[in-house]
Amino acid sequence: MEVQETRVQTDRVLTIPNILSMARLVGVPVFLWLILRPEFGQSKADGWALLVLAFSGVSDYLDGKLARRWNQISNLGRLLDPAADRLYILSTLVGLTWRDILPLWLTSVLVARELMLLVMVGILRRHGYPPPQVNFLGKAATFNLMYAFPLLLLSDGSGWLSSLAEVFGWAFAGWGTSLYWWAGILYVIQVRRLVSADAVTG
């Protein structure tokens, strides 16, 4: 279920992939501020918000690819990459729900999945296991959602482009949500197997 990584991991901090992940983390509050400007009586800055989100998507692809190609896989990178993914998803959910672009039920479904994974991480830590590496299914879900959110933001307008963005945005949101939960369920199964194996050997 997990993506197996055969390259050596290091404790290096200042690597290009880690710097990209750090930049993505810095972009989270910037994105949230840009997307919520209309809610505080300021002019829309959706174009800038889309650029920040696009940078997040590109950097998310690059940091993993460069880490493998340049042999710069690090323990810090294993933490930063999924943290940046989740923070962007959560900040986008907050922003789009606040602006009534996303329905509350969809936000609740995605947040419930995150809470489920937090519980699983707590169980793993209690048994002495680190959080697992990001698996392919989870990455696919994230990519779908990262396509869905800017399209849905773009749909908050008028004209044929907004209508087209709405259709494709909801298509990506449906696939992303389904894959997100599928990956989460596989994660729960994996945790259950580890805990059961501990109970047998213990």
CORNORGI-V256653 format. One record per residue. N is the residue number from 1. RES is the residue in one small letter. SS is DSSP state (H for helix, E for strand, - for the rest). BURIAL is 1 if it has 9 or more other C-alpha atoms within 8 Angstrom, else 0. D_LAST is the distance of its C-alpha to the last C-alpha in Angstrom with 2 decimals. Layout:
N&RES&SS&BURIAL&D_LAST  N&RES&SS&BURIAL&D_LAST
//
This chain:
1&m&-&0&24.58  2&e&-&0&24.74  3&v&-&0&27.61  4&q&-&0&26.39  5&e&-&0&28.06  6&t&-&0&28.82  7&r&-&0&31.04  8&v&-&0&30.10  9&q&-&0&29.32  10&t&E&0&31.05  11&d&-&0&31.37  12&r&-&0&35.01  13&v&-&0&36.35  14&l&-&0&39.98  15&t&-&0&39.81  16&i&H&1&41.96  17&p&H&1&39.10  18&n&H&1&37.74  19&i&H&1&41.29  20&l&H&1&41.70  21&s&H&1&38.54  22&m&H&1&39.79  23&a&H&0&43.16  24&r&H&1&41.58  25&l&H&1&39.91  26&v&H&0&43.30  27&g&H&1&44.87  28&v&H&1&42.80  29&p&H&0&44.89  30&v&H&1&48.03  31&f&H&1&47.41  32&l&H&1&46.71  33&w&H&0&49.92  34&l&H&1&51.96  35&i&H&1&50.83  36&l&H&1&51.41  37&r&H&1&54.86  38&p&H&1&56.78  39&e&H&0&54.93  40&f&H&0&56.43  41&g&-&0&59.96  42&q&-&0&59.87  43&s&-&0&60.81  44&k&-&0&58.33  45&a&-&1&56.58  46&d&H&1&54.71  47&g&H&0&55.94  48&w&H&0&54.36  49&a&H&1&51.14  50&l&H&1&51.07  51&l&H&0&51.60  52&v&H&1&48.65  53&l&H&1&46.48  54&a&H&0&47.83  55&f&H&1&47.01  56&s&H&1&43.44  57&g&H&1&43.17  58&v&H&0&44.77  59&s&H&1&42.74  60&d&H&1&39.49  61&y&H&0&40.51  62&l&H&1&41.76  63&d&H&1&38.99  64&g&H&1&36.43  65&k&H&0&39.09  66&l&H&1&40.42  67&a&H&1&37.04  68&r&H&1&36.36  69&r&H&0&39.95  70&w&-&0&40.39  71&n&-&1&36.91  72&q&-&1&36.43  73&i&-&1&32.94  74&s&E&1&31.46  75&n&H&1&28.45  76&l&H&1&30.94  77&g&H&1&32.27  78&r&H&1&28.93  79&l&H&0&29.08  80&l&H&1&32.84  81&d&H&1&33.37  82&p&H&1&31.22  83&a&H&0&32.25  84&a&H&1&35.89  85&d&H&1&35.47  86&r&H&0&34.04  87&l&H&1&36.59  88&y&H&1&39.45  89&i&H&1&38.36  90&l&H&1&38.00  91&s&H&1&41.30  92&t&H&1&43.06  93&l&H&1&41.82  94&v&H&0&43.12  95&g&H&1&46.43  96&l&H&1&47.16  97&t&H&1&46.19  98&w&H&0&48.30  99&r&-&1&51.21  100&d&-&0&50.72  101&i&-&1&50.20  102&l&-&1&46.72  103&p&-&0&46.23  104&l&H&0&43.83  105&w&H&0&41.87  106&l&H&0&40.97  107&t&H&1&39.96  108&s&H&0&37.75  109&v&H&0&36.05  110&l&H&1&35.29  111&v&H&1&34.22  112&a&H&0&31.87  113&r&H&1&30.11  114&e&H&0&29.79  115&l&H&0&28.36  116&m&H&1&25.76  117&l&H&1&24.70  118&l&H&0&24.64  119&v&H&0&22.14  120&m&H&1&19.94  121&v&H&1&20.32  122&g&H&0&19.31  123&i&H&1&16.04  124&l&H&1&15.39  125&r&H&1&16.38  126&r&H&0&14.14  127&h&-&0&11.11  128&g&-&0&13.09  129&y&-&0&14.88  130&p&-&0&18.71  131&p&-&0&21.03  132&p&-&0&21.61  133&q&-&0&25.02  134&v&-&1&27.80  135&n&-&1&28.05  136&f&H&1&31.41  137&l&H&1&31.50  138&g&H&1&31.00  139&k&H&1&33.75  140&a&H&1&36.02  141&a&H&1&35.60  142&t&H&1&36.46  143&f&H&1&39.50  144&n&H&1&40.75  145&l&H&1&40.52  146&m&H&1&42.16  147&y&H&1&45.02  148&a&H&1&45.19  149&f&H&1&45.54  150&p&H&1&48.59  151&l&H&1&50.25  152&l&H&1&49.83  153&l&H&1&51.17  154&l&H&1&54.08  155&s&-&1&54.71  156&d&-&0&55.65  157&g&-&0&59.29  158&s&-&0&62.10  159&g&-&0&63.50  160&w&H&0&62.33  161&l&H&0&59.82  162&s&H&1&57.98  163&s&H&1&58.04  164&l&H&1&56.66  165&a&H&1&53.94  166&e&H&1&52.93  167&v&H&0&52.57  168&f&H&1&50.46  169&g&H&1&48.53  170&w&H&1&47.37  171&a&H&1&46.56  172&f&H&1&44.25  173&a&H&1&42.79  174&g&H&0&42.00  175&w&H&1&40.32  176&g&H&1&38.49  177&t&H&1&37.14  178&s&H&1&36.00  179&l&H&1&34.26  180&y&H&1&32.76  181&w&H&1&31.07  182&w&H&1&30.13  183&a&H&1&28.37  184&g&H&1&26.65  185&i&H&0&25.42  186&l&H&1&24.06  187&y&H&1&22.27  188&v&H&1&20.68  189&i&H&0&19.63  190&q&H&0&18.12  191&v&H&1&16.13  192&r&H&0&14.98  193&r&H&0&13.83  194&l&H&0&11.86  195&v&H&1&10.16  196&s&H&0&9.66  197&a&H&0&8.28  198&d&H&1&5.62  199&a&H&0&5.07  200&v&H&0&5.50  201&t&H&0&3.80  202&g&-&0&0.00
//
